[in-house]
């Protein structure tokens, strides 16, 4: 029987990063993955393929809506959807192949099959050919990720009533895509197909889209996406979705409790994700889970079984690839005897629509609820020279700072390249910067990041360009 210092079940961003970091620290490491490709949901049916389609659809949208204004005349423009999906698949294959390279480079053993606990230090790996193998590991990291959450009263046929997985590999562009759920996944995939010509209707149970984000961001994003043609029905409770052959009929209750009906050729269910722990045999070793199916851990991400850890989407917290990566690194370093830490308040959240949305730290609503005395500054992207030059004038940046110390408590952005710009805010907050620190830091002109500086200046009523 092969023995390892660390065994990791699941090769998503949390799992494969943990494997690399363990190997770097001199630990004999094995990575167990049940699918044929490494990378988990993010690389195969999540972050990477969705961004590939968002990028392709953005090019088409610009060509049809903006090129003429730039003085570029295009005629005979058409979509080769088959090629668009093929490019997406190629990006996925290249990225997943890169993980294989990294495993070889770092001398991490990769075993294909379903890993389940035989006991606290032994894992049985059931392979596709019917054979099995047992390994021993001093430490085990569960990194099995999540899967799309379902609505129990809807029959998910994966043909007309689909999840994000199927939405990334459709063979045709929907005429009318009904999106149930106005969160990140629904808005991103809704944006893809809206840009390609689909009518898109978003039905959201909560009063606003992107629930949990700063209210300013939710309002600004909905306003911008409505201009692009998406339709929103917030405060609506879906009661059924039925596949009628070539049509899906969705029924819901509106804000007043009245029954309403929507008809489309595809319905995307995007009501969140849930931890994926089936087949692990958690009960065999007595690992505790909470009422949401999440594995319970302490601050060191250690389960109630001392040598077994859990990271990423199977534990509490935001279901984000970069959060899982940080946790994978933390556990690897803990096992190696180091003393790492994660500040979960500084894990940024991003929506890759256009304009992009990004945030870090506390929302204004959270500060009010906690009774924190704060001040805020905002700056509209339309006042930015770089934004006008690129025709990306939608959006704004809001900075929240402590009223007494001026320490930045939260940054909320909507605008072009917000996904990249948020990193400056994360670094600033990591070093506990004040809004004055950013306001007095030179930002190149003309750039989008000048908006962050101006918002920081606005905290103390000294913005220059607004």
C-alpha positions in Angstrom: 0.0 0.0 0.0 1.3 3.4 -1.0 1.7 5.9 1.9 1.6 9.7 1.6 2.0 12.6 3.9 -1.0 14.3 2.4 -3.9 13.0 0.3 -6.3 15.5 -1.4 -9.7 14.5 -2.7 -10.7 16.9 -5.5 -8.6 18.8 -8.0 -10.4 22.1 -8.3 -8.7 25.4 -7.4 -8.6 24.5 -3.7 -7.4 20.9 -4.3 -4.7 21.4 -6.9 -3.3 24.5 -5.2 -3.1 22.6 -1.9 -1.3 19.8 -3.7 1.3 22.1 -5.2 1.9 23.9 -2.0 2.2 20.6 0.0 4.7 19.4 -2.6 6.7 22.7 -2.4 6.9 22.2 1.4 8.5 18.7 0.9 5.4 16.6 1.7 4.7 13.5 -0.3 1.4 14.3 -1.9 -1.4 12.5 -3.8 -4.3 14.2 -5.6 -7.4 12.1 -6.2 -9.9 13.2 -8.9 -13.0 11.2 -10.1 -13.3 12.9 -13.5 -10.9 12.5 -16.4 -9.7 16.1 -16.3 -8.2 18.1 -13.5 -9.4 21.5 -12.4 -12.8 20.8 -11.0 -15.9 22.9 -11.6 -14.0 26.2 -12.1 -11.8 25.1 -14.9 -14.1 22.7 -16.6 -17.7 24.0 -16.2 -17.4 27.2 -14.3 -15.0 30.2 -14.2 -12.9 29.5 -17.3 -15.5 28.4 -19.9 -18.0 31.1 -18.8 -15.3 33.8 -19.2 -14.4 32.4 -22.6 -18.0 32.8 -23.7 -18.3 36.2 -22.0 -15.3 37.4 -24.0 -16.5 36.0 -27.3 -20.0 37.4 -26.9 -18.5 40.8 -25.8 -16.6 41.0 -29.1 -19.7 40.3 -31.1 -21.8 42.8 -29.0 -19.1 45.6 -29.5 -19.0 44.8 -33.3 -22.8 45.2 -33.6 -23.4 48.0 -31.2 -20.2 50.1 -31.0 -17.9 49.7 -34.0 -19.8 52.1 -36.2 -19.4 54.9 -33.6 -15.7 54.2 -33.6 -15.7 54.6 -37.4 -15.4 50.9 -38.2 -18.0 49.7 -40.7 -18.8 46.0 -40.6 -21.1 44.2 -42.9 -22.3 40.6 -43.2 -21.5 40.0 -39.5 -22.8 36.6 -38.3 -22.3 34.3 -35.4 -20.6 30.9 -35.8 -21.9 29.5 -32.5 -20.3 26.1 -33.1 -16.9 27.7 -33.3 -17.6 29.9 -30.3 -18.3 26.8 -28.2 -15.3 25.0 -29.7 -13.0 27.9 -28.7 -14.4 27.7 -25.2 -13.7 24.0 -25.1 -10.1 24.6 -26.4 -9.5 27.2 -23.6 -10.7 24.7 -21.1 -8.5 21.9 -22.5 -5.4 24.1 -22.4 -6.1 25.2 -18.8 -6.8 21.7 -17.5 -3.7 20.5 -19.4 -1.7 23.1 -17.6 -2.8 21.6 -14.2 -1.4 18.2 -15.4 1.9 19.9 -16.2 2.0 21.5 -12.7 1.3 18.1 -11.1 4.2 16.5 -13.0 6.5 19.5 -12.3 5.8 19.3 -8.6 6.0 15.5 -8.4 2.4 15.2 -7.2 0.9 11.7 -7.7 -2.5 11.9 -9.5 -5.0 9.0 -9.1 -8.2 8.9 -11.1 -11.2 7.6 -9.4 -13.8 8.2 -6.6 -12.1 8.6 -3.3 -13.9 7.5 -0.1 -12.9 7.1 3.5 -12.1 3.5 4.7 -11.0 5.1 8.0 -9.3 8.3 9.2 -6.0 7.5 7.5 -7.0 5.3 4.6 -8.8 6.1 1.3 -10.3 3.7 -1.1 -10.2 4.9 -4.8 -12.8 3.2 -7.0 -11.8 3.4 -10.6 -13.8 3.6 -13.8 -12.7 0.1 -14.9 -14.3 -1.4 -11.8 -11.0 -1.9 -9.9 -10.1 -0.2 -6.7 -6.9 0.9 -4.8 -6.4 1.7 -1.2 -3.8 4.3 0.0 -2.7 5.6 3.4 -2.2 9.2 4.3 -1.2 10.9 7.5 -3.3 14.0 6.5 -6.3 14.3 4.2 -7.8 17.4 2.6 -11.4 17.3 1.4 -11.7 19.6 -1.6 -14.7 18.1 -3.5 -16.4 21.4 -4.3 -20.0 22.1 -5.0 -22.7 21.4 -7.6 -25.7 23.5 -8.8 -28.6 23.7 -6.3 -31.9 22.4 -7.5 -35.5 23.5 -6.9 -37.2 20.3 -5.7 -40.5 21.1 -7.4 -38.8 21.4 -10.9 -37.8 18.5 -13.0 -34.3 19.3 -14.3 -34.2 17.5 -17.6 -30.9 19.1 -18.7 -32.3 19.6 -22.2 -34.7 22.6 -21.9 -34.5 23.1 -18.2 -30.8 23.4 -17.6 -28.0 24.2 -15.1 -25.0 26.3 -15.8 -23.2 23.2 -17.0 -25.5 22.7 -19.9 -25.7 26.4 -20.6 -22.0 26.4 -21.4 -22.4 23.8 -24.1 -25.7 24.5 -25.9 -25.9 23.6 -29.6 -28.1 26.7 -30.5 -28.6 30.2 -29.3 -31.9 30.4 -27.3 -34.7 32.6 -28.7 -35.9 33.3 -25.1 -33.8 32.3 -22.1 -35.6 32.4 -18.8 -33.1 32.7 -16.0 -34.4 31.7 -12.5 -32.0 33.4 -10.1 -30.5 36.8 -10.3 -27.1 36.0 -8.8 -23.7 35.9 -10.3 -24.0 32.8 -12.5 -27.4 33.7 -13.9 -26.4 37.2 -14.8 -23.2 36.2 -16.4 -24.7 33.5 -18.6 -27.8 35.7 -19.2 -25.4 38.4 -20.5 -23.7 35.9 -22.8 -26.9 35.0 -24.6 -28.4 38.5 -24.5 -25.4 39.7 -26.4 -25.8 37.0 -29.0 -29.4 38.0 -29.6 -31.5 36.0 -27.1 -34.4 37.6 -25.2 -33.4 37.1 -21.6 -35.8 37.3 -18.6 -34.3 37.1 -15.1 -36.7 36.0 -12.3 -35.3 36.7 -8.8 -37.0 35.9 -5.5 -35.3 38.7 -3.5 -36.1 42.4 -4.0 -32.8 43.0 -5.8 -30.4 41.1 -8.0 -27.0 40.0 -6.6 -28.4 39.6 -3.1 -25.8 40.3 -0.4 -23.8 42.9 -2.5 -23.9 46.6 -1.6 -27.3 47.9 -2.7 -25.6 50.6 -4.9 -24.0 47.9 -7.0 -27.2 45.9 -7.4 -29.1 49.0 -8.5 -26.4 50.2 -10.9 -25.9 46.7 -12.4 -29.6 46.2 -13.0 -29.9 49.6 -14.6 -27.0 48.9 -16.9 -28.2 45.4 -17.9 -31.7 46.7 -18.6 -30.2 49.1 -21.1 -28.6 46.1 -22.8 -32.0 44.4 -23.1 -32.3 42.0 -20.2 -35.7 42.0 -18.4 -35.9 41.7 -14.6 -38.7 40.4 -12.4 -37.5 40.8 -8.8 -39.5 39.9 -5.8 -41.0 37.0 -7.8 -41.4 33.5 -6.4 -41.1 30.7 -9.0 -43.7 27.9 -8.4 -43.1 25.7 -11.4 -41.2 25.2 -14.7 -42.5 22.6 -17.2 -40.9 21.4 -20.4 -43.6 21.3 -23.1 -41.4 20.0 -25.8 -39.9 23.0 -27.6 -41.1 25.4 -25.0 -40.7 25.8 -21.2 -43.5 27.4 -19.2 -42.5 29.0 -16.0 -45.1 30.1 -13.4 -44.4 32.5 -10.5 -46.1 34.7 -8.0 -45.3 38.4 -8.3 -44.8 40.9 -5.5 -48.5 41.1 -4.8 -49.0 37.3 -4.9 -50.6 37.2 -8.3 -49.8 34.3 -10.6 -47.7 35.2 -13.7 -46.5 33.0 -16.6 -43.3 33.1 -18.7 -42.6 31.1 -21.9 -39.2 30.5 -23.4 -37.3 27.8 -25.3 -34.8 27.3 -22.5 -34.8 27.9 -18.7 -31.6 28.2 -16.7 -31.9 27.3 -13.0 -29.2 29.3 -11.2 -30.3 29.5 -7.6 -26.9 28.9 -6.1 -24.7 25.9 -5.4 -24.5 23.3 -2.7 -21.6 21.3 -1.2 -20.7 18.1 -3.0 -19.9 15.3 -0.5 -21.8 12.3 -1.9 -19.7 9.1 -2.0 -17.0 10.4 0.4 -18.1 8.2 3.2 -18.0 11.0 5.8 -20.2 8.9 8.1 -17.5 6.2 8.1 -15.1 8.5 10.0 -17.8 10.5 11.8 -17.1 13.9 10.1 -19.7 16.4 11.1 -21.8 18.5 8.6 -24.2 21.3 9.3 -27.8 21.7 8.2 -26.6 23.1 4.8 -24.5 20.1 4.1 -21.3 22.0 4.7 -18.5 20.2 6.5 -17.9 21.8 9.9 -14.3 23.0 10.6 -12.4 25.1 13.1 -10.4 28.3 12.1 -7.6 26.0 10.9 -10.1 24.3 8.5 -9.7 21.2 10.6 -12.7 18.9 10.9 -13.7 17.1 14.1 -11.3 14.4 13.0 -7.9 16.0 13.7 -5.9 14.8 10.6 -8.7 15.6 8.2 -9.3 19.1 6.8 -11.9 20.6 4.4 -11.6 23.6 2.1 -13.4 25.5 -0.6 -17.1 25.1 -1.5 -17.7 22.2 1.0 -17.1 24.5 4.0 -18.8 27.8 5.0 -18.1 31.1 3.3 -18.3 32.4 -0.2 -18.1 29.8 -3.0 -15.2 31.4 -4.8 -12.2 29.8 -6.6 -9.8 32.3 -5.1 -11.1 31.7 -1.6 -10.6 28.0 -2.1 -7.0 28.6 -3.3 -6.2 30.6 -0.2 -7.6 27.9 2.0 -5.6 25.2 0.1 -2.5 27.1 0.7 -3.3 27.7 4.4 -4.0 24.0 5.1 -0.8 22.9 3.3 1.3 25.4 5.4 -0.4 24.4 8.7 0.4 20.7 8.0 4.0 21.7 7.4 4.1 23.5 10.7 3.8 27.1 9.6 1.4 29.7 10.9 -0.5 31.2 8.0 -3.8 33.2 8.2 -6.7 34.3 6.0 -8.6 37.5 6.4 -12.0 36.5 5.0 -13.2 40.1 5.0 -10.6 40.8 2.3 -11.7 38.1 -0.2 -13.1 40.1 -3.2 -16.2 39.2 -5.0 -16.6 39.8 -8.7 -19.4 39.6 -11.3 -18.0 39.3 -14.9 -20.9 41.1 -16.7 -20.2 44.3 -18.6 -19.8 46.6 -16.8 -18.0 44.3 -14.3 -18.8 44.4 -10.7 -16.3 43.9 -7.9 -16.3 44.5 -4.1 -14.2 43.9 -1.0 -14.9 44.5 2.7 -18.1 45.7 4.3 -21.2 46.9 2.4 -22.9 50.1 3.5 -25.8 48.1 4.8 -23.5 46.0 7.0 -21.9 49.0 8.5 -25.2 50.6 9.3 -26.5 47.4 10.9 -23.3 47.1 13.0 -23.6 50.8 14.1 -20.2 51.7 12.6 -19.6 55.5 12.2 -18.4 55.8 8.6 -18.1 58.2 5.8 -18.3 57.5 2.0 -17.1 58.9 -1.3 -18.4 58.0 -4.8 -17.1 58.8 -8.2 -19.1 58.1 -11.5 -17.2 56.5 -14.4 -18.8 58.9 -16.8 -16.6 61.6 -15.4 -13.5 59.7 -16.3 -11.6 60.5 -19.5 -10.5 56.9 -20.1 -14.0 55.7 -19.8 -15.3 58.2 -22.3 -12.5 57.3 -24.7 -13.5 53.7 -24.6 -17.3 54.3 -24.5 -17.5 52.5 -21.1 -19.2 55.2 -19.1 -21.6 53.1 -17.0 -20.9 52.6 -13.3 -19.3 54.1 -10.3 -16.9 53.4 -7.4 -17.9 53.8 -3.8 -15.4 53.9 -0.9 -16.4 53.5 2.7 -14.0 54.6 5.4 -14.0 54.8 9.2 -15.3 58.3 10.2 -12.6 58.7 12.9 -9.5 56.9 11.6 -10.2 57.1 7.8 -9.3 53.4 7.4 -10.9 52.0 4.3 -13.7 49.5 5.4 -15.2 48.6 2.0 -14.8 49.3 -1.7 -17.6 48.7 -4.2 -17.0 49.1 -7.9 -19.1 48.8 -11.1 -17.4 49.7 -14.4 -15.0 48.6 -17.1 -12.2 46.4 -15.7 -13.5 46.5 -12.1 -12.5 42.8 -11.8 -8.9 43.9 -12.2 -9.1 47.2 -10.4 -10.4 45.6 -7.1 -6.9 44.2 -6.5 -5.7 47.7 -5.6 -8.4 48.0 -3.0 -7.6 44.6 -1.5 -3.9 45.4 -1.2 -4.8 48.8 0.3 -7.0 47.2 2.9 -4.5 44.4 3.6 -2.1 47.1 4.8 -5.0 49.0 6.5 -4.7 52.1 4.3 -6.7 55.2 4.8 -8.7 56.8 2.0 -6.1 59.6 2.3 -3.3 57.1 1.5 -4.9 56.3 -1.8 -5.9 59.9 -2.5 -2.3 60.9 -2.3 -1.0 58.1 -4.4 -0.3 59.0 -8.0 -2.4 57.1 -10.6 -1.5 57.2 -14.2 -3.7 59.3 -16.5 -5.8 58.3 -18.3 -6.7 55.0 -16.6 -9.8 53.5 -15.1 -8.1 53.2 -11.7 -8.2 57.0 -11.4 -11.8 56.5 -10.4 -10.7 54.7 -7.3 -8.4 57.6 -6.4 -11.2 60.1 -7.0 -13.7 58.1 -4.9 -11.1 58.1 -2.1 -10.7 61.9 -2.5 -14.5 62.2 -2.4 -14.5 60.6 1.1 -13.2 63.9 2.4 -15.1 66.1 -0.1 -12.1 66.8 -2.3 -12.7 64.9 -5.6 -11.3 66.9 -8.5 -13.3 65.8 -11.5 -16.9 65.6 -10.1 
